[in-house]
Amino acid sequence: MNKISLFVFVLIISLASQSMFAQAIHEITLNVDTKNPNPARACYFTTGKGTTVLNNSSPANFTIIARVGDNIVWKGVSSTEPNTPVRIRAIKYISGPRIFSSDAIKGGEIAKATVIRGGKSPYKYQIQFSVGSNTGIYAIEPKIQIDE
């Protein structure tokens, strides 16, 4: 192999390996009206730049697109009382392909998981959250669609 052929071969391999292992970070923020007596009915989702949202017509229909290898980060904020914490308690599998390594992802201030496998149908999950010092747990069931 001459030097030019070797250089082209190495360049192609390095470009291909970078695209194969590229991963995105999807930041999903649950914005909650913490003054509302039923916070699960008074919330909406926002995302960071670079995250494609398929449906944001309601919290239950909220769907993003992710790929295998992507990292998902969920966090909660109050849309009405900046000093009232919204804690993501857990992300729990409901239906569809099991895209994470566990059916239950523990949270706290945030919850994080990496997509390890895909599937054709959406991954439906339950996001459980709490508001302020209230011990009650509220839940919403959004989705993630894996782009293969």
C-alpha positions in Angstrom: 0.0 0.0 0.0 1.5 3.4 -0.9 1.4 6.3 1.5 -1.6 8.1 -0.2 -3.7 4.9 -0.1 -2.8 4.3 3.5 -3.6 7.9 4.4 -7.0 7.6 2.7 -7.8 4.3 4.3 -6.9 5.7 7.8 -9.0 8.8 7.2 -12.0 6.8 6.1 -11.8 4.5 9.1 -11.5 7.4 11.6 -14.4 9.3 10.1 -16.6 6.1 10.1 -15.7 5.3 13.7 -16.5 8.9 14.9 -20.0 8.8 13.3 -20.6 5.3 14.8 -19.9 6.4 18.3 -21.3 9.9 18.2 -23.7 10.4 21.0 -26.0 13.3 22.0 -27.1 14.5 25.4 -30.9 15.1 25.6 -31.8 17.4 28.4 -35.5 17.1 29.3 -36.9 19.6 31.7 -40.2 19.1 33.5 -41.6 22.5 34.2 -44.2 22.3 37.0 -46.7 24.9 38.3 -45.9 24.2 42.0 -48.7 26.4 43.2 -51.3 24.1 41.6 -52.9 21.5 43.9 -52.4 18.9 41.2 -48.9 19.5 39.7 -49.2 16.5 37.3 -52.0 18.4 35.5 -50.1 21.7 35.5 -46.8 21.0 33.8 -45.1 20.9 30.5 -41.7 19.7 29.0 -38.9 21.6 27.4 -35.7 20.3 25.9 -32.2 21.5 25.3 -30.8 22.4 21.9 -30.3 19.5 19.5 -33.2 17.4 20.8 -35.9 16.7 18.3 -39.4 16.7 19.7 -42.0 14.7 17.8 -45.0 15.7 20.0 -45.4 18.3 22.7 -49.2 18.7 22.6 -49.5 17.5 26.2 -47.2 16.0 28.9 -48.6 12.5 28.2 -48.0 12.8 24.4 -44.5 14.3 24.8 -42.1 12.3 22.6 -38.5 12.9 21.7 -36.2 11.2 19.2 -33.0 9.6 20.5 -30.4 7.1 19.2 -28.6 4.2 20.7 -25.6 5.6 22.7 -27.4 8.9 23.5 -27.6 10.1 27.1 -31.0 11.3 28.5 -31.0 13.7 31.5 -34.3 14.6 33.2 -34.6 17.5 35.6 -37.5 19.3 37.2 -38.1 23.0 37.8 -40.9 25.1 39.2 -42.5 27.4 36.6 -44.1 29.5 39.3 -41.9 29.4 42.5 -38.2 29.5 41.7 -37.2 28.4 45.2 -39.5 25.3 45.3 -37.6 22.2 44.2 -39.0 19.7 41.7 -37.3 16.3 42.1 -37.3 13.6 39.6 -37.8 10.5 41.8 -37.7 7.8 39.2 -38.0 6.8 35.5 -40.0 3.6 35.2 -40.5 1.4 32.1 -44.2 1.1 31.0 -44.1 -0.4 27.5 -42.2 -0.7 24.2 -38.6 -1.7 23.7 -36.5 -1.7 26.8 -34.0 0.9 25.7 -32.2 1.4 29.0 -30.2 -1.1 31.1 -32.8 -1.1 33.9 -36.6 -0.8 34.0 -36.3 1.6 37.0 -33.9 4.5 37.0 -33.5 6.2 40.3 -33.5 10.0 40.4 -33.0 12.9 42.8 -32.3 16.4 41.6 -31.9 14.8 38.2 -32.1 11.3 36.6 -29.8 10.0 33.9 -29.7 7.1 31.6 -28.0 6.0 28.4 -29.9 4.4 25.5 -28.4 0.9 25.0 -30.8 -0.5 22.4 -33.5 0.5 19.9 -36.8 -0.6 18.7 -39.5 0.3 16.3 -42.3 1.3 18.7 -41.9 4.1 21.2 -40.5 3.5 24.7 -43.3 4.6 27.1 -42.1 5.4 30.6 -43.4 6.9 33.8 -41.6 9.9 35.2 -42.3 10.2 38.9 -41.6 13.5 40.6 -42.2 15.3 43.9 -42.6 19.0 44.7 -41.0 20.9 47.5 -41.2 19.2 50.9 -44.4 17.4 49.9 -43.9 13.6 50.2 -46.5 12.9 47.5 -45.3 11.4 44.2 -46.8 12.6 40.9 -46.5 10.8 37.6 -46.7 11.5 33.9 -46.1 8.9 31.0 -44.2 10.5 28.1 -42.3 8.6 25.3 -39.0 8.3 23.5 -38.8 7.1 19.9 -35.5 5.5 18.9 -34.2 6.6 15.5 -32.3 3.7 14.0 
